[in-house]
């Protein structure tokens, strides 16, 4: 099977452009929304230091990892408390 060139692909796509049966369902893609967070300068400096210490590309990457880890801990603790409440132990 040979590889099609760009021009050949364009010809095929243009020929099938009006044929709805030739296409899959359209996909919806949502861009991740970013939130901003204000930090006191002292905290931001500490974050930058530890991000560099842990060899992260940016302070944002390091913070994202730390927050994700903390959320997992909090969710596990919350699930444990819910189980205990369901058993009537708390």
Secondary structure, DSSP 8 states (H G I E B T S, - for coil): -----HHHHHHHHHHHTT-GGGS-----------------HHHHHHHHHHHHHTT-S-HHHHHHHHHHHHHHHHHHHHHHHHHHHHHT--
